[in-house]
Amino acid sequence: MSRRKKLMRKILITNDDGVKSRGIGILTELMKPYGEITVVAPFEAMSGMSAALTIGKPLRLTELKNEKNLKVYACSGTPADCVKMAMNQIFSQEAPDLLVSGVNHGSNASIASLYSGTLGAAAEGTVYGIPSIGFSMASHDPDANFEGVMHYGKLIIDNFLANPTVPNTYLNINFPPVAVNDIKGIRFSHQGKGQWIKEFEQRKDPYGFDYYWMTGEFFNVEPQDSLADHNLVADNYISIVPHKIDNTDYKEIERLQALWKL
């Protein structure tokens, strides 16, 4: 493939941390050599939105930047809204060749993948038939080390473009927050088992009434599973988990059909 043809690739970038987050800026720089970039991301942080949509109130799309091979828009909705807005208002004639969501500030390994707006956007892109990836950094530190994303992100994108996922599947990629020399490598893995405990902290407002602030602690259900994504990231590996849109448990259908008297 010629360099000229490479530069004509159309890439949609989004996230759930907001259009001005550090992570989406890093992701945009990473993707610039691969084609024409269009960023459509929320005006403000929309973490924990999964695939939520805005219904019953208007959405706004504001152009923030229009340069050669780079356009940036802010959307008033959720990450999934951003993808829908992009597909209906910007890519209505021709779909993008690739969707990349992130880089999220915080891990989306294990159970966090269920709540993630970053992955909700990747899932939405997959529904539209766009090869899609979600990138996350396992740290909320605003000064987290993104060296690994820039170094290994190129290797991941090169491989993804040469050998993309099958239809209806997207990738959930989590990076450890360490220097590139401390990353042990990249591993395909499975969604780890875990749950959130002590999820709310009870507090008093200035009038003496109770309110609850979500905090939560992650409880590792399978600390010995070396291939679980959250354990790999904790051991300074980059984890890659393929997620499917169709989450039907086909074996359970067969089991229940044999047992239930219907």
C-alpha positions in Angstrom: 0.0 0.0 0.0 1.4 3.4 -1.0 1.9 6.2 1.5 -0.6 8.3 -0.5 -3.3 5.6 -0.2 -2.5 5.3 3.6 -3.1 9.0 4.1 -6.5 8.8 2.6 -7.8 6.4 5.3 -10.6 8.0 7.3 -10.3 7.7 11.1 -12.9 8.6 13.7 -11.6 9.3 17.2 -13.8 9.6 20.3 -13.6 9.1 24.1 -15.5 9.5 27.3 -13.2 11.9 29.2 -14.0 14.9 27.1 -12.7 16.5 23.9 -10.0 18.4 25.8 -8.6 15.5 27.8 -4.9 14.6 27.6 -5.7 11.0 26.5 -7.5 12.0 23.4 -4.8 14.4 22.4 -2.2 11.6 22.7 -4.4 9.3 20.7 -4.8 11.9 18.0 -1.1 12.3 17.7 -0.6 8.6 17.5 -3.2 8.2 14.7 -2.1 11.2 12.5 0.3 9.2 10.3 -2.5 6.8 9.5 -4.9 9.1 7.7 -7.5 11.9 7.9 -8.6 12.4 11.5 -12.0 13.4 12.6 -12.5 13.8 16.4 -16.0 13.8 17.8 -16.0 13.6 21.6 -18.1 14.9 24.5 -17.9 18.5 25.7 -17.1 17.2 29.2 -16.3 13.9 30.9 -18.9 11.2 30.4 -17.3 8.3 32.2 -19.4 5.3 33.2 -21.9 5.9 30.4 -21.4 2.5 28.7 -23.6 2.6 25.5 -26.1 5.1 27.0 -27.9 7.4 24.5 -29.4 10.9 25.0 -33.2 10.7 24.6 -35.7 13.5 25.1 -33.4 16.5 24.9 -31.5 18.1 22.0 -27.9 17.4 21.1 -25.4 20.0 19.9 -22.4 19.5 17.7 -19.8 22.3 17.7 -16.8 22.5 15.4 -13.6 23.3 17.3 -10.9 22.8 14.7 -10.8 22.4 10.9 -7.3 21.8 9.6 -5.8 19.7 6.8 -6.4 16.1 7.8 -7.7 17.0 11.2 -11.2 18.1 12.2 -12.4 18.3 15.9 -16.0 18.5 17.1 -17.5 18.6 20.5 -20.8 16.9 21.1 -23.1 17.5 24.1 -24.0 13.9 24.4 -22.5 10.6 25.5 -19.7 8.7 23.8 -22.2 6.5 21.9 -24.1 9.7 20.9 -20.8 11.0 19.5 -20.4 8.0 17.3 -24.1 8.3 16.1 -23.7 12.0 15.5 -20.5 11.4 13.5 -22.1 8.7 11.4 -25.3 10.7 10.7 -23.9 14.2 10.3 -20.3 13.8 9.1 -19.9 10.3 7.6 -23.4 10.0 6.2 -22.0 9.3 2.7 -19.0 7.1 3.5 -18.2 5.4 6.8 -14.8 5.8 8.4 -12.3 3.0 7.9 -11.4 2.9 11.6 -12.7 4.0 15.0 -10.4 4.4 17.9 -11.8 5.4 21.4 -9.6 6.8 24.2 -7.1 7.0 25.6 -9.2 6.6 28.6 -7.9 7.8 32.0 -8.4 4.7 34.1 -8.5 1.0 33.6 -11.3 -0.6 31.6 -10.2 -4.2 32.4 -12.3 -6.8 34.1 -15.8 -5.6 35.3 -15.0 -2.0 34.3 -15.5 -3.0 30.7 -19.3 -3.2 31.4 -19.6 0.4 32.5 -17.0 2.0 30.2 -18.1 4.8 27.9 -14.8 4.3 26.0 -15.9 0.8 25.1 -19.5 1.9 24.6 -18.3 4.1 21.8 -16.2 1.2 20.4 -19.2 -1.1 20.5 -21.3 1.6 18.7 -18.7 1.8 16.0 -18.8 -2.0 15.6 -22.6 -1.9 15.2 -22.0 0.4 12.3 -19.6 -2.0 10.8 -16.5 0.0 11.5 -13.3 -1.8 12.8 -13.1 -0.4 16.3 -10.7 -0.3 19.3 -10.8 1.1 22.8 -7.5 2.2 24.4 -7.3 2.7 28.2 -4.5 3.7 30.6 -4.7 2.0 34.0 -4.2 5.2 36.0 -6.3 8.3 36.8 -3.1 10.4 37.4 -3.2 13.4 35.1 0.6 13.0 34.7 0.4 9.3 34.0 3.2 7.9 31.7 1.8 7.5 28.2 5.1 6.3 26.7 3.8 2.8 26.3 0.8 4.0 24.4 2.9 5.9 21.9 5.4 3.2 21.4 3.3 0.0 21.5 0.2 1.8 20.1 1.8 2.0 16.7 2.6 -1.7 16.8 -1.0 -2.5 17.7 -2.5 -0.3 15.1 -0.2 -1.7 12.4 -1.3 -5.2 13.3 -4.9 -4.3 13.5 -4.9 -2.7 10.1 -3.2 -5.7 8.5 -5.4 -8.2 10.4 -8.6 -6.6 11.7 -11.1 -8.3 13.9 -14.0 -10.3 12.5 -17.3 -8.5 12.1 -19.2 -7.7 15.3 -16.1 -7.8 17.4 -14.0 -4.9 18.9 -10.8 -4.8 20.9 -10.4 -3.6 24.5 -6.8 -2.7 25.1 -5.4 -1.7 28.5 -2.0 -0.2 29.2 0.0 -0.2 32.4 1.0 3.3 33.6 4.8 2.6 33.5 7.7 3.7 31.4 8.0 1.9 28.0 11.1 0.0 29.2 9.1 -1.4 32.1 6.4 -2.9 29.9 6.9 -6.6 29.6 5.0 -7.1 26.4 1.6 -7.5 24.8 -0.8 -10.4 25.6 -4.1 -11.5 24.3 -6.3 -12.2 27.3 -9.9 -12.6 28.6 -12.1 -10.3 30.6 -11.1 -10.8 34.2 -13.5 -11.5 37.0 -13.9 -8.9 39.7 -16.5 -6.7 41.4 -16.9 -3.4 43.1 -17.4 -3.4 46.8 -18.0 -0.6 49.4 -19.3 1.4 46.5 -20.8 4.4 48.3 -19.6 6.6 51.0 -22.3 8.1 53.2 -21.9 11.9 53.8 -23.8 14.8 55.2 -24.7 17.9 53.3 -24.5 21.4 54.9 -28.2 21.0 56.0 -27.5 17.7 57.8 -29.2 15.4 55.3 -27.5 12.2 54.1 -26.2 11.8 50.6 -24.0 9.2 49.0 -20.8 9.6 47.0 -19.7 6.7 44.7 -16.2 5.6 45.6 -15.8 1.8 45.5 -13.0 -0.7 45.9 -12.1 -3.3 43.3 -12.2 -6.9 44.6 -10.2 -9.3 42.5 -12.2 -12.6 42.2 -9.4 -14.5 40.4 -6.0 -13.2 41.6 -4.2 -16.4 40.4 -5.4 -16.2 36.8 -2.3 -15.0 34.9 -4.3 -14.5 31.7 -7.0 -12.3 33.2 -6.7 -8.8 31.7 -6.6 -6.9 35.0 -3.9 -9.2 36.3 -1.8 -8.9 33.2 -1.9 -5.1 33.4 -1.0 -5.2 37.1 2.0 -7.2 36.0 3.0 -4.5 33.5 1.7 -6.2 30.4 -0.5 -4.6 27.8 -3.8 -6.6 27.6 -5.9 -7.1 24.5 -9.4 -8.6 24.9 -11.7 -9.1 21.9 -15.3 -8.3 22.9 -18.4 -9.4 20.9 -21.6 -7.4 20.3 -23.6 -10.6 20.5 -23.2 -11.8 24.1 -25.7 -14.6 23.8 -24.6 -17.7 25.8 -25.4 -20.3 23.2 -24.3 -23.3 25.4 -26.7 -22.1 28.1 -29.5 -22.0 25.5 -28.8 -25.7 24.8 -28.6 -26.6 28.5 -31.8 -24.9 29.5 -33.7 -26.2 26.4 -32.9 -29.7 27.6 -33.9 -29.0 31.2 -36.9 -26.7 31.0 -40.4 -28.1 30.4 -41.7 -25.6 27.9 
